[in-house]
Every structure is written in structure tokens, then in C-alpha cells.
Amino acid sequence: MHSINPEDFRVKGKLDLSKTPTELSIETSKKEEETALDDIQKKLSAKQDAMYAHNRHAFLICLQGMDTSGKDSLIREVFKEFNPRGVVVHSFKTPNSTELEHDYLWRHYLALPEKGKFAVFNRTHYENVLVTRVHPEYILFENLPGIEKVSDITPQFWENRMEQINNFEKHIAQNGTTILKFYFHMSKDEQRKRLLKRLEQPEDQWKFSTGDLKERERWDDYMNFYEEAINKTNTDYAPWYVVPADDKGVARYIVAKTIWEKLESLTDISEPQLDQKVKDNLQLYKDQLKG
């Protein structure tokens, strides 16, 4: 597990999802996966505390993938050692009436991380060029000028939207937010197994939705639109990582190690030093507390 290199999963050049593996050819036990992840968790936790105190950098972690690809459980496992004050998770659902009164990026701006903190977007602003492309009728709810019907939505509309997303990410990156984007690449057969598991295990049945089956019927469309969106929004300031997601343990480790290595590369992060006057009077303050 420790030999896994995050750079192997970073998108370089043109991505072809049909030729990208959904699992790694490595032999590993569940125990080995858990131990490796535990090591990374501890290091992330310590570094996160220093980043919080340093109060200059922020991290935006974007998670995208088909239903059952493991995003929710990954958040629980990868970030469980983090100090809760330093990480906020946002799960973006269908836009509500207030959100629809603004442009599609508005609610994502509101959820951006403060300095010193992590924000995790579980489903992200990319839903606006993924789900809406499979279901372009959703765009009509945005009440945009010049778009009265689906036929008004031209290919240029999607080109513009992806350019807007690039500009959004460039803006926040230039202002101190490190962006890491992960696509969980799961096979259609693995999704079938996970959906069946939800139906067969009473404690998981609440997670099942008939909508999952309807979206599954559009699998090929989703793969095409994911591929296009990743290729058109993969930048140095907001890189995409395609994570093989058929093995959840391996996927979690890849994401955790990617975050860790990026944190380690920010060499200016350090905990602030005490004011010299406070240092000079430490013993005085101790005596006051003990007295």
C-alpha cells in the first residue's frame, strides 16, 4: 500500500475512461488497508492542526462519482481524525428555491473553506455540467435569459459553463485555496453488486432509491460527460485524480495520501510562535495558575 503513488492517478493528457482501470492489480488484505490508512490519518490530523493555527491556507476537496462509488464512507474514514473545527463537509442536493434565484455557482461560493480549514464537497459544482447534461431540462429551473426550452441549450452553453468553472477555481486558487478533485471510477458491475447489497441488507435498505436504477440506465451518457468535463477542467491549479473505486479501502488510501503529500508540499505551514513578552513571562503565568 505504501508504494502507491498519487501522481499515478493524476490526469495527464487526454483521459479515456474506457481504458482507465477501476481497480488496482495489487494484493492487499483489509487489515493492511486499514493500517496504512490509519498511519496517514494520524499524520493528516497533526498537519491539519498546524494549518489551522497557521491560518493562511485552505483546502477544497471535491468528490465526484456515480451512486454507491463510496464518497460518503470515504469522508467518514479519511477525515475522522481531523479536529472537527477544521473541516466542514457539504453535500449538495438539488438546488432549492433560494439557490435557484442566484447563479449556479453561488451556493458553492458560500461553502468555500475559511483560511486554515478544509471543505469537502460531496458532489460538487460539477453536477452543473454532469447531471444537467443528462437531464438538460433541469437548466430550465435556473430561469436564464434566452433559454425557454431545452432546444435553446446549445453546445456553446456547456463550453461557457466549463470555462466559468475553470475561472471560479482559478480565482479561489489564486487566493490561497488548494483544490484537489477526485473522480471515483467504479465499474458498472461493481455498482450492481453494491445496489444489490443495499436491497439485501435491511440496515442498508434506506439508502436505496428507485432513482438509482433510472440513472444507471444512463451509465454511458454519464461516462461520456464525466470524461469531457474532466478533460476540459483539468488544470495545474485544480487537478483531477481518477481513483479506482472498486476497492473502497484502496480508494480511501489514495485520496488520503494525495491530500497528505499536497499538505507536505506547503513548506511554509507552521504553528505561530508565542509573542516574546509572553515567552519571557511563562513562569509568572504558571505561578499565577498554581497559586
C-alpha positions as a printed NumPy array, in Angstrom:
array([[  0.   ,   0.   ,   0.   ],
       [  2.776,   2.429,   0.906],
       [  4.213,   2.111,  -2.607],
       [  1.085,   3.687,  -4.121],
       [  1.996,   6.982,  -5.779],
       [ -0.809,   9.601,  -6.024],
       [  0.764,  11.02 ,  -9.184],
       [ -0.147,   7.785, -10.96 ],
       [ -3.813,   8.764, -10.639],
       [ -3.486,  12.414, -11.596],
       [ -4.931,  13.116, -15.02 ],
       [ -2.181,  13.89 , -17.521],
       [ -3.071,  14.347, -21.132],
       [ -6.418,  13.315, -22.558],
       [ -8.445,  10.982, -20.338],
       [-10.201,   7.939, -21.79 ],
       [-12.317,   6.379, -19.036],
       [-12.957,   3.237, -21.084],
       [ -9.221,   2.498, -20.87 ],
       [ -8.812,   3.533, -17.244],
       [ -8.882,   0.694, -14.665],
       [-11.466,   0.658, -11.878],
       [ -9.249,  -1.471,  -9.615],
       [ -5.553,  -1.869,  -8.902],
       [ -3.639,  -5.041,  -9.559],
       [ -2.209,  -5.303,  -6.061],
       [ -2.65 ,  -7.932,  -3.397],
       [ -3.661,  -6.425,  -0.095],
       [ -5.741,  -7.501,   2.869],
       [ -8.386,  -5.413,   4.564],
       [ -6.142,  -5.267,   7.635],
       [ -3.241,  -3.888,   5.592],
       [ -5.529,  -1.265,   4.04 ],
       [ -6.807,  -0.179,   7.451],
       [ -3.295,   0.007,   8.932],
       [ -1.956,   2.059,   6.023],
       [ -4.911,   4.449,   6.206],
       [ -4.531,   4.776,   9.974],
       [ -0.907,   5.913,   9.536],
       [ -1.936,   8.584,   7.061],
       [ -4.856,   9.715,   9.249],
       [ -2.555,  10.428,  12.181],
       [ -0.168,  12.481,  10.045],
       [ -3.03 ,  14.382,   8.44 ],
       [ -4.502,  15.203,  11.837],
       [ -1.246,  16.688,  13.14 ],
       [ -0.635,  18.68 ,   9.985],
       [ -4.232,  19.912,   9.93 ],
       [ -3.824,  21.351,  13.425],
       [ -0.735,  23.25 ,  12.287],
       [ -2.559,  24.519,   9.181],
       [ -5.469,  25.698,  11.319],
       [ -3.133,  27.639,  13.599],
       [ -1.112,  28.985,  10.645],
       [ -4.368,  30.388,   9.204],
       [ -3.174,  31.142,   5.673],
       [ -4.004,  28.117,   3.539],
       [ -7.348,  26.462,   2.858],
       [ -8.175,  23.166,   1.151],
       [-11.135,  22.336,  -1.074],
       [-11.605,  18.6  ,  -1.603],
       [-14.059,  17.782,  -4.409],
       [-15.561,  14.286,  -4.592],
       [-17.467,  13.106,  -7.648],
       [-18.677,   9.683,  -8.716],
       [-21.673,   7.589,  -9.582],
       [-24.1  ,   6.441,  -6.877],
       [-22.522,   3.886,  -4.472],
       [-18.974,   4.817,  -5.53 ],
       [-18.   ,   5.256,  -1.872],
       [-17.891,   9.016,  -1.333],
       [-19.813,   9.061,   1.965],
       [-17.83 ,   6.282,   3.616],
       [-14.568,   7.786,   2.389],
       [-15.377,  11.089,   4.104],
       [-16.111,   9.228,   7.327],
       [-12.896,   7.206,   7.228],
       [-10.355,   9.651,   5.802],
       [-11.34 ,  12.674,   7.896],
       [-12.328,  11.022,  11.177],
       [ -9.089,  12.007,  12.939],
       [ -9.44 ,  15.653,  11.937],
       [-10.296,  18.235,  14.536],
       [-13.987,  18.978,  13.769],
       [-13.378,  22.739,  13.92 ],
       [-11.025,  22.424,  10.95 ],
       [-13.152,  20.549,   8.403],
       [-16.653,  21.136,   7.04 ],
       [-18.491,  18.727,   4.732],
       [-21.084,  19.962,   2.243],
       [-23.371,  17.507,   0.45 ],
       [-25.007,  19.389,  -2.373],
       [-28.501,  18.241,  -3.235],
       [-30.95 ,  19.513,  -5.85 ],
       [-30.887,  23.357,  -5.684],
       [-33.651,  24.804,  -3.531],
       [-35.805,  27.802,  -4.437],
       [-33.431,  30.315,  -2.83 ],
       [-30.395,  28.861,  -4.585],
       [-32.194,  28.933,  -7.929],
       [-32.646,  32.696,  -7.534],
       [-28.863,  33.021,  -7.915],
       [-26.345,  31.756, -10.459],
       [-25.419,  28.091, -10.189],
       [-22.055,  28.759,  -8.511],
       [-23.464,  30.991,  -5.779],
       [-24.139,  28.252,  -3.245],
       [-20.648,  26.831,  -3.801],
       [-19.017,  30.201,  -3.127],
       [-20.904,  30.313,   0.179],
       [-19.489,  26.929,   1.179],
       [-15.829,  27.656,   0.421],
       [-13.412,  26.98 ,   3.307],
       [-12.133,  29.671,   5.602],
       [ -8.389,  30.116,   5.93 ],
       [ -6.907,  27.297,   7.96 ],
       [ -9.763,  24.911,   7.165],
       [-10.761,  22.072,   4.888],
       [-14.045,  21.985,   2.996],
       [-15.2  ,  18.72 ,   1.449],
       [-17.72 ,  18.955,  -1.377],
       [-19.6  ,  15.664,  -1.59 ],
       [-20.942,  16.135,  -5.09 ],
       [-19.816,  19.479,  -6.318],
       [-20.25 ,  22.335,  -8.758],
       [-19.589,  19.698, -11.441],
       [-23.13 ,  18.437, -11.046],
       [-23.962,  21.5  , -13.138],
       [-22.184,  20.012, -16.163],
       [-22.96 ,  16.355, -15.43 ],
       [-26.484,  15.743, -14.164],
       [-27.75 ,  18.731, -16.102],
       [-26.273,  17.346, -19.318],
       [-28.001,  14.019, -18.82 ],
       [-31.165,  15.91 , -17.834],
       [-30.917,  19.283, -19.62 ],
       [-34.497,  20.087, -18.623],
       [-33.112,  20.897, -15.165],
       [-31.467,  24.009, -16.646],
       [-34.908,  25.49 , -17.24 ],
       [-35.375,  25.823, -13.459],
       [-32.488,  28.33 , -13.434],
       [-34.691,  30.82 , -15.329],
       [-31.847,  32.011, -17.544],
       [-32.31 ,  34.74 , -20.16 ],
       [-32.756,  33.329, -23.65 ],
       [-33.4  ,  29.774, -22.515],
       [-37.07 ,  28.978, -22.676],
       [-36.848,  25.352, -23.749],
       [-34.281,  22.545, -23.911],
       [-33.563,  23.187, -27.581],
       [-32.223,  26.632, -26.592],
       [-29.339,  24.961, -24.747],
       [-26.547,  24.854, -27.308],
       [-23.154,  23.101, -27.18 ],
       [-21.638,  26.542, -26.596],
       [-23.689,  26.838, -23.403],
       [-21.779,  23.872, -21.925],
       [-18.452,  25.204, -23.2  ],
       [-19.169,  28.501, -21.456],
       [-20.178,  26.78 , -18.251],
       [-16.97 ,  24.764, -18.067],
       [-14.951,  27.904, -18.729],
       [-16.84 ,  29.569, -15.862],
       [-15.933,  26.653, -13.585],
       [-12.275,  26.983, -14.557],
       [-12.395,  30.692, -13.754],
       [-14.107,  30.006, -10.422],
       [-11.406,  27.526,  -9.441],
       [ -8.581,  29.748, -10.668],
       [ -9.917,  32.656,  -8.631],
       [-10.056,  30.738,  -5.359],
       [ -6.724,  29.007,  -6.016],
       [ -5.015,  32.365,  -6.519],
       [ -6.425,  33.46 ,  -3.178],
       [ -4.931,  30.674,  -1.097],
       [ -7.203,  27.654,  -1.543],
       [ -5.632,  24.387,  -2.632],
       [ -8.074,  22.424,  -4.804],
       [ -7.961,  18.641,  -5.218],
       [-10.642,  16.965,  -7.336],
       [-11.292,  13.213,  -7.184],
       [-13.438,  11.165,  -9.527],
       [-14.27 ,   7.726,  -8.13 ],
       [-14.026,   5.426, -11.139],
       [-16.225,   2.424, -10.426],
       [-17.253,  -0.333, -12.824],
       [-20.894,  -0.761, -13.728],
       [-20.787,  -4.316, -12.411],
       [-19.429,  -3.18 ,  -9.052],
       [-22.283,  -0.685,  -8.789],
       [-24.735,  -3.504,  -9.482],
       [-23.25 ,  -5.509,  -6.582],
       [-23.438,  -2.55 ,  -4.205],
       [-27.04 ,  -1.749,  -5.118],
       [-27.983,  -5.395,  -4.589],
       [-26.262,  -5.322,  -1.21 ],
       [-28.39 ,  -2.336,  -0.201],
       [-31.533,  -4.254,  -1.079],
       [-30.45 ,  -7.461,   0.634],
       [-29.298,  -5.958,   3.939],
       [-32.172,  -4.476,   5.991],
       [-29.921,  -1.942,   7.716],
       [-28.911,  -0.508,   4.315],
       [-32.262,  -0.543,   2.55 ],
       [-32.986,   3.07 ,   3.498],
       [-30.113,   4.099,   1.207],
       [-31.789,   2.621,  -1.863],
       [-33.736,   4.798,  -4.266],
       [-35.522,   3.757,  -7.432],
       [-33.888,   6.816,  -8.955],
       [-30.557,   4.98 ,  -8.694],
       [-31.813,   2.451, -11.239],
       [-33.069,   5.153, -13.589],
       [-29.716,   6.931, -13.506],
       [-27.928,   3.603, -14.013],
       [-29.728,   3.271, -17.338],
       [-27.856,   6.382, -18.464],
       [-24.453,   4.995, -17.437],
       [-22.806,   5.507, -20.84 ],
       [-24.036,   9.089, -21.019],
       [-22.607,   9.813, -17.587],
       [-19.245,   8.298, -18.537],
       [-19.079,  10.445, -21.672],
       [-19.941,  13.628, -19.8  ],
       [-17.562,  12.854, -16.92 ],
       [-14.774,  12.279, -19.39 ],
       [-15.459,  15.522, -21.209],
       [-15.795,  17.576, -18.015],
       [-12.575,  16.197, -16.548],
       [-10.639,  16.794, -19.761],
       [-11.866,  20.388, -20.038],
       [-11.369,  21.345, -16.376],
       [ -8.134,  19.564, -15.501],
       [ -5.658,  22.323, -14.657],
       [ -2.452,  22.788, -12.695],
       [ -4.294,  24.888, -10.123],
       [ -7.215,  22.429,  -9.802],
       [ -6.067,  18.959, -10.874],
       [ -8.261,  15.905, -11.315],
       [ -7.382,  12.496,  -9.89 ],
       [ -9.179,   9.429, -11.245],
       [ -9.32 ,   6.968,  -8.348],
       [-10.026,   3.272,  -8.99 ],
       [-13.047,   2.763,  -6.744],
       [-13.985,  -0.91 ,  -6.96 ],
       [-11.986,  -1.457,  -3.753],
       [-13.1  ,   1.136,  -1.194],
       [-10.089,   0.617,   1.066],
       [ -7.617,   1.304,  -1.728],
       [ -9.616,   4.342,  -2.888],
       [ -9.579,   5.829,   0.612],
       [ -5.844,   5.375,   0.91 ],
       [ -5.177,   7.017,  -2.47 ],
       [ -7.239,  10.076,  -1.533],
       [ -5.687,  10.361,   1.937],
       [ -2.156,  10.024,   0.611],
       [ -2.814,  12.586,  -2.123],
       [ -4.021,  15.116,   0.449],
       [ -1.1  ,  14.337,   2.747],
       [  1.523,  14.801,   0.041],
       [ -0.027,  18.08 ,  -1.034],
       [ -0.063,  19.311,   2.561],
       [  3.567,  18.295,   2.963],
       [  4.494,  20.308,  -0.123],
       [  3.292,  23.512,   1.571],
       [  6.521,  24.079,   3.429],
       [  5.546,  27.425,   4.924],
       [  2.917,  25.882,   7.228],
       [  3.985,  26.171,  10.861],
       [  2.339,  26.857,  14.168],
       [  2.655,  30.523,  15.2  ],
       [  5.259,  31.353,  17.825],
       [  4.354,  32.901,  21.14 ],
       [  4.951,  36.603,  21.49 ],
       [  8.359,  37.15 ,  23.094],
       [  6.814,  39.024,  26.008],
       [  4.576,  36.035,  26.728],
       [  7.552,  33.683,  26.49 ],
       [  9.535,  35.791,  28.933],
       [  6.704,  35.576,  31.481],
       [  5.702,  31.899,  31.153],
       [  6.833,  31.057,  34.659],
       [  4.871,  34.01 ,  36.045],
       [  1.693,  32.793,  34.375],
       [  2.274,  29.245,  35.647],
       [  2.752,  30.529,  39.179],
       [ -0.479,  32.514,  38.94 ],
       [ -2.418,  29.434,  37.866],
       [ -0.872,  27.263,  40.555],
       [ -1.343,  29.852,  43.324]])
